[in-house]
């Protein structure tokens, strides 16, 4: 907590009460009491030692945590699965199960995944207006012509609508590196399918300037403060 305190709506949101907008509404409805008095100002600065109650319950903010996970294939990005499939949370200790995946990778995709309860970071990484780069290594089943790379950059029509890559480069006869700034569901798989190929392996290696590096499949580590600040700076930077 900073010396000048933390805004009441952010304090409530960090405790898992709801989104900041939802917490604004809760405050304005007179449901929040600070130091024994109803507080109607979402911008009130909560100070150390303040007593905050919402809907009759004492509120303590959760510790903000973010981790980096190397997701292996075959795991669902969900806390539970109605089909009984294994989930990414089986790789984490119970104390980490409150963290939400920021974006997702589909069942057979693998690589870099961030999990967090940091609302500011999650918003920065997922809101389309921020256009954070995500880089993937894509292996297809058969050798491809260079012409499909320019098709991906110009845009192709897929089941989810027209989709394009920010950039694509060949790594080998069957491998390419693809960079996306916005993403549709299963975008890369649909794009590859649209040009007559099929994805054999899909690995996300970078989000912004955060790299997968040598993190082994199934392993995780804490996101460092410097890495968090760098991702937030990228989100706030003017877009070209």
VOROGU-343878 format. One record per residue (C-alpha): residue number from 1; x, y, z; residue in one letter. Coordinates in Angstrom, 2 decimals. Each point is the difference from the previous one (the first is absolute). Layout:
! VOROGU-343878
+-----+---------+---------+---------+---+
:   k :       u :       v :       w : r :
+-----+---------+---------+---------+---+
: NUM :       X :       Y :       Z : a :
...
+-----+---------+---------+---------+---+
This chain:
! VOROGU-343878
+-----+---------+---------+---------+---+
:   k :       u :       v :       w : r :
+-----+---------+---------+---------+---+
:   1 :    0.00 :    0.00 :    0.00 : x :
:   2 :    1.36 :    3.40 :   -0.94 : x :
:   3 :    0.39 :    2.76 :    2.66 : x :
:   4 :   -2.97 :    1.89 :   -1.46 : x :
:   5 :   -2.18 :   -3.09 :    0.26 : x :
:   6 :   -1.87 :   -2.01 :   -2.61 : x :
:   7 :   -3.27 :    0.97 :   -1.68 : x :
:   8 :   -2.99 :   -1.66 :    1.63 : x :
:   9 :   -1.28 :   -1.58 :   -3.23 : x :
:  10 :    3.45 :   -1.49 :   -0.70 : x :
:  11 :    0.25 :   -1.21 :    3.62 : x :
:  12 :   -3.34 :   -1.80 :   -0.33 : x :
:  13 :    0.85 :   -1.45 :   -3.41 : x :
:  14 :    3.34 :   -1.30 :    1.31 : x :
:  15 :   -1.94 :   -1.89 :    2.67 : x :
:  16 :   -1.97 :   -1.80 :   -2.69 : x :
:  17 :   -3.26 :    1.88 :    0.61 : x :
:  18 :   -0.48 :    0.69 :   -3.71 : x :
:  19 :    1.21 :    2.13 :   -2.89 : x :
:  20 :    0.89 :    3.62 :    0.71 : x :
:  21 :   -3.21 :    1.10 :   -1.69 : x :
:  22 :   -1.99 :   -2.45 :    2.11 : x :
:  23 :    1.75 :    1.27 :    3.12 : x :
:  24 :   -0.83 :    3.59 :   -0.99 : x :
:  25 :   -3.67 :   -0.97 :   -0.08 : x :
:  26 :    0.26 :   -1.78 :    3.36 : x :
:  27 :    1.48 :    3.12 :    1.59 : x :
:  28 :   -2.58 :    2.32 :   -1.55 : x :
:  29 :   -2.80 :   -2.24 :    1.26 : x :
:  30 :    1.18 :    0.61 :    3.57 : x :
:  31 :    1.15 :   -3.58 :    0.55 : x :
:  32 :    3.53 :    0.92 :    1.09 : x :
:  33 :    0.91 :    1.23 :    3.49 : x :
:  34 :    3.40 :    1.50 :    0.80 : x :
:  35 :    0.93 :    0.49 :    3.66 : x :
:  36 :   -3.63 :   -0.31 :    1.04 : x :
:  37 :   -1.45 :    2.47 :   -2.52 : x :
:  38 :   -1.66 :   -0.61 :   -3.36 : x :
:  39 :    2.37 :    1.09 :   -2.78 : x :
:  40 :   -1.52 :    1.02 :   -3.33 : x :
:  41 :    3.26 :    1.03 :   -1.65 : x :
:  42 :    1.71 :   -2.76 :   -2.08 : x :
:  43 :    3.10 :    2.21 :   -0.12 : x :
:  44 :    0.43 :    0.12 :    3.78 : x :
:  45 :    3.59 :   -0.89 :    0.89 : x :
:  46 :    0.13 :   -2.96 :    2.37 : x :
:  47 :    2.83 :    0.45 :    2.52 : x :
:  48 :    1.84 :   -2.61 :    2.09 : x :
:  49 :   -2.15 :   -0.78 :    3.03 : x :
:  50 :   -3.30 :    0.94 :   -1.67 : x :
:  51 :   -2.90 :   -2.38 :    0.60 : x :
:  52 :   -1.89 :   -0.79 :   -3.20 : x :
:  53 :   -3.22 :   -2.01 :   -0.12 : x :
:  54 :   -2.13 :   -0.83 :   -3.04 : x :
:  55 :   -3.50 :   -1.45 :    0.29 : x :
:  56 :    0.70 :   -0.60 :    3.70 : x :
:  57 :    3.29 :   -1.89 :   -0.46 : x :
:  58 :    3.47 :    1.22 :    0.92 : x :
:  59 :    2.15 :    0.34 :   -3.12 : x :
:  60 :    3.69 :   -0.82 :   -0.23 : x :
:  61 :    1.73 :    0.36 :   -3.39 : x :
:  62 :    1.51 :   -3.13 :   -1.49 : x :
:  63 :    3.72 :   -0.13 :   -0.57 : x :
:  64 :    0.55 :    0.89 :   -3.66 : x :
:  65 :    1.78 :   -2.87 :   -1.71 : x :
:  66 :    0.98 :   -0.83 :   -3.55 : x :
:  67 :    1.79 :   -3.06 :   -1.31 : x :
:  68 :    1.39 :   -1.20 :   -3.32 : x :
:  69 :   -0.88 :   -3.57 :   -1.01 : x :
:  70 :    1.33 :   -2.16 :   -2.83 : x :
:  71 :   -3.21 :   -1.74 :   -1.00 : x :
:  72 :    0.48 :   -3.48 :   -1.47 : x :
:  73 :   -2.42 :   -1.34 :   -2.62 : x :
:  74 :   -3.02 :   -1.99 :    1.18 : x :
:  75 :   -1.08 :    2.33 :    2.81 : x :
:  76 :   -3.09 :    2.23 :    0.08 : x :
:  77 :    0.22 :    3.65 :    1.10 : x :
:  78 :   -2.75 :   -0.36 :    2.60 : x :
:  79 :   -0.33 :   -0.83 :    3.69 : x :
:  80 :   -2.23 :   -2.96 :   -0.87 : x :
:  81 :   -1.15 :   -1.72 :   -3.16 : x :
:  82 :   -3.43 :   -1.52 :   -0.60 : x :
:  83 :    1.61 :   -2.69 :   -2.15 : x :
:  84 :    2.42 :   -1.00 :    2.74 : x :
:  85 :    3.12 :    1.18 :   -1.82 : x :
:  86 :    3.09 :    1.03 :    1.95 : x :
:  87 :    0.41 :    3.74 :    0.63 : x :
:  88 :    2.92 :    2.38 :    0.41 : x :
:  89 :   -0.85 :    0.36 :    3.70 : x :
:  90 :    1.18 :   -3.56 :    0.61 : x :
:  91 :    3.51 :    1.34 :   -0.59 : x :
:  92 :   -0.35 :    2.56 :    2.80 : x :
:  93 :   -0.10 :   -0.27 :    3.80 : x :
:  94 :   -3.45 :    0.65 :    1.55 : x :
:  95 :    1.13 :    3.42 :    1.26 : x :
:  96 :    0.25 :    1.11 :   -3.66 : x :
:  97 :   -3.44 :   -1.20 :   -1.08 : x :
:  98 :   -1.57 :    3.44 :    0.51 : x :
:  99 :    2.06 :    1.41 :   -2.87 : x :
: 100 :   -1.74 :    0.49 :   -3.35 : x :
: 101 :    1.61 :   -0.80 :   -3.33 : x :
: 102 :    0.56 :    3.21 :   -1.97 : x :
: 103 :   -1.20 :   -1.00 :   -3.43 : x :
: 104 :    0.21 :   -3.68 :   -0.83 : x :
: 105 :    1.60 :   -2.68 :   -2.12 : x :
: 106 :   -2.20 :   -2.72 :   -1.47 : x :
: 107 :    0.23 :   -3.66 :    1.02 : x :
: 108 :    2.87 :   -1.03 :   -2.28 : x :
: 109 :    1.86 :    3.32 :   -0.05 : x :
: 110 :    2.94 :    0.53 :    2.30 : x :
: 111 :    2.39 :    2.62 :    1.26 : x :
: 112 :   -0.11 :    3.29 :    1.87 : x :
: 113 :   -3.04 :    0.69 :    2.18 : x :
: 114 :   -0.42 :    2.63 :    2.73 : x :
: 115 :   -2.27 :   -0.59 :    3.00 : x :
: 116 :   -0.81 :    2.89 :    2.30 : x :
: 117 :   -2.45 :    1.74 :    2.33 : x :
: 118 :    1.46 :    3.36 :   -1.08 : x :
: 119 :   -2.91 :    1.77 :   -1.68 : x :
: 120 :    2.13 :    2.77 :   -1.48 : x :
: 121 :    2.40 :   -2.46 :   -1.61 : x :
: 122 :   -2.79 :   -2.23 :   -1.31 : x :
: 123 :   -1.74 :    2.98 :   -1.59 : x :
: 124 :    3.25 :    1.19 :   -1.58 : x :
: 125 :    0.70 :   -3.39 :   -1.57 : x :
: 126 :   -3.48 :   -0.88 :   -1.24 : x :
: 127 :   -1.72 :    3.24 :   -1.09 : x :
: 128 :    0.17 :    0.31 :   -3.82 : x :
: 129 :    0.92 :    3.71 :    0.14 : x :
: 130 :    3.39 :   -0.84 :    1.53 : x :
: 131 :    1.06 :   -2.30 :   -2.88 : x :
: 132 :    2.61 :   -1.90 :    2.01 : x :
: 133 :    2.05 :   -2.23 :   -2.32 : x :
: 134 :   -0.21 :   -3.76 :    0.47 : x :
: 135 :    2.50 :   -2.15 :   -1.89 : x :
: 136 :   -0.48 :   -3.65 :   -0.94 : x :
: 137 :    2.06 :   -2.75 :   -1.59 : x :
: 138 :   -2.27 :   -1.92 :   -2.34 : x :
: 139 :    0.81 :   -3.40 :   -1.48 : x :
: 140 :   -2.23 :   -1.25 :   -2.82 : x :
: 141 :   -0.32 :   -3.56 :   -1.25 : x :
: 142 :    1.31 :    0.61 :   -3.53 : x :
: 143 :    2.58 :    2.30 :   -1.59 : x :
: 144 :   -1.43 :    3.38 :   -1.02 : x :
: 145 :    0.72 :    2.61 :   -2.66 : x :
: 146 :    1.22 :    3.48 :    0.92 : x :
: 147 :   -3.13 :    1.45 :   -1.60 : x :
: 148 :   -2.14 :   -0.97 :    3.00 : x :
: 149 :    2.07 :    2.26 :    2.26 : x :
: 150 :   -1.11 :    3.10 :   -1.88 : x :
: 151 :   -3.57 :   -1.33 :    0.00 : x :
: 152 :    0.08 :   -0.15 :    3.79 : x :
: 153 :    1.27 :    3.59 :    0.20 : x :
: 154 :   -2.65 :    1.28 :   -2.43 : x :
: 155 :   -2.75 :   -1.95 :    1.76 : x :
: 156 :   -1.95 :   -3.17 :   -0.77 : x :
: 157 :   -3.67 :   -0.84 :    0.46 : x :
: 158 :   -0.60 :   -2.55 :    2.77 : x :
: 159 :   -2.95 :   -1.48 :    1.87 : x :
: 160 :    0.38 :    2.78 :    2.57 : x :
: 161 :    0.21 :    2.81 :   -2.56 : x :
: 162 :    2.88 :    1.65 :   -1.83 : x :
: 163 :    3.25 :   -0.48 :    1.90 : x :
: 164 :    3.53 :    1.22 :   -0.58 : x :
: 165 :    3.42 :   -0.24 :    1.57 : x :
: 166 :    2.11 :    3.03 :    0.84 : x :
: 167 :    3.03 :   -1.80 :   -1.43 : x :
: 168 :    1.03 :   -3.49 :   -1.07 : x :
: 169 :    3.40 :   -1.47 :   -0.79 : x :
: 170 :    1.14 :   -3.42 :   -1.15 : x :
: 171 :    2.09 :   -2.06 :    2.41 : x :
: 172 :    0.20 :   -3.19 :   -2.09 : x :
: 173 :   -1.94 :   -1.84 :   -2.68 : x :
: 174 :   -2.81 :   -0.75 :    2.47 : x :
: 175 :    0.53 :    2.58 :    2.77 : x :
: 176 :   -0.78 :    3.70 :    0.21 : x :
: 177 :    0.00 :    2.74 :    2.61 : x :
: 178 :   -3.26 :    1.94 :    0.12 : x :
: 179 :   -0.67 :    3.23 :    1.91 : x :
: 180 :   -3.54 :    1.07 :    0.91 : x :
: 181 :   -1.14 :    3.28 :    1.56 : x :
: 182 :   -3.66 :   -0.94 :    0.28 : x :
: 183 :   -1.38 :   -3.49 :    0.12 : x :
: 184 :   -3.15 :   -1.85 :   -0.92 : x :
: 185 :   -0.77 :   -3.35 :    1.61 : x :
: 186 :    2.28 :   -2.69 :   -1.49 : x :
: 187 :    1.15 :    2.64 :   -2.49 : x :
: 188 :    3.26 :   -1.60 :   -1.09 : x :
: 189 :   -1.54 :   -3.44 :   -0.51 : x :
: 190 :   -2.79 :    1.48 :   -2.11 : x :
: 191 :    2.42 :    2.15 :   -2.02 : x :
: 192 :    2.21 :   -2.97 :   -0.78 : x :
: 193 :   -3.04 :   -2.07 :   -0.93 : x :
: 194 :   -1.23 :    2.78 :   -2.32 : x :
: 195 :    3.12 :   -0.33 :   -2.19 : x :
: 196 :   -0.25 :   -3.78 :   -0.24 : x :
: 197 :    2.33 :   -1.06 :    2.82 : x :
: 198 :   -0.40 :   -1.42 :    3.48 : x :
: 199 :    1.75 :    0.91 :    3.25 : x :
: 200 :    2.07 :   -2.79 :    1.50 : x :
: 201 :    1.46 :    1.98 :    2.90 : x :
: 202 :   -0.70 :    3.49 :    1.37 : x :
: 203 :    2.21 :    1.60 :    2.65 : x :
: 204 :   -0.31 :    3.55 :    1.39 : x :
: 205 :    3.52 :    1.23 :    0.70 : x :
: 206 :   -0.52 :    3.67 :    0.86 : x :
: 207 :   -2.56 :    2.48 :    1.37 : x :
: 208 :    1.15 :    3.60 :   -0.41 : x :
: 209 :    3.64 :   -0.15 :    1.06 : x :
: 210 :   -0.56 :   -2.95 :    2.35 : x :
: 211 :    1.63 :   -3.14 :   -1.40 : x :
: 212 :   -0.54 :   -3.67 :    0.77 : x :
: 213 :    3.79 :   -0.46 :    0.11 : x :
: 214 :    1.09 :   -3.22 :    1.72 : x :
: 215 :   -3.08 :   -0.57 :    2.15 : x :
: 216 :   -0.70 :   -3.73 :   -0.33 : x :
: 217 :   -3.44 :   -1.33 :   -1.03 : x :
: 218 :   -2.30 :   -0.29 :    3.01 : x :
: 219 :    2.15 :    2.33 :    2.13 : x :
: 220 :   -0.83 :    3.49 :    1.27 : x :
: 221 :    1.72 :    2.95 :    1.62 : x :
: 222 :   -0.98 :    3.33 :    1.51 : x :
: 223 :   -0.30 :    2.96 :   -2.35 : x :
: 224 :    2.61 :    2.52 :    1.10 : x :
: 225 :   -0.95 :    3.60 :    0.79 : x :
: 226 :    2.20 :    1.29 :   -2.81 : x :
: 227 :   -1.72 :   -2.31 :   -2.48 : x :
: 228 :   -3.42 :    1.21 :    1.17 : x :
: 229 :    0.99 :    3.65 :   -0.37 : x :
: 230 :    1.43 :   -0.64 :   -3.45 : x :
: 231 :   -3.25 :   -1.64 :   -1.18 : x :
: 232 :   -2.04 :    2.91 :    1.38 : x :
: 233 :    2.29 :    2.48 :   -1.74 : x :
: 234 :   -0.49 :   -1.78 :   -3.32 : x :
: 235 :   -3.77 :    0.16 :    0.45 : x :
: 236 :    0.11 :    3.74 :    0.72 : x :
: 237 :    2.43 :    0.86 :   -2.81 : x :
: 238 :   -1.43 :    1.93 :   -2.99 : x :
: 239 :   -1.05 :   -2.35 :   -2.78 : x :
: 240 :    1.35 :    0.45 :   -3.51 : x :
+-----+---------+---------+---------+---+
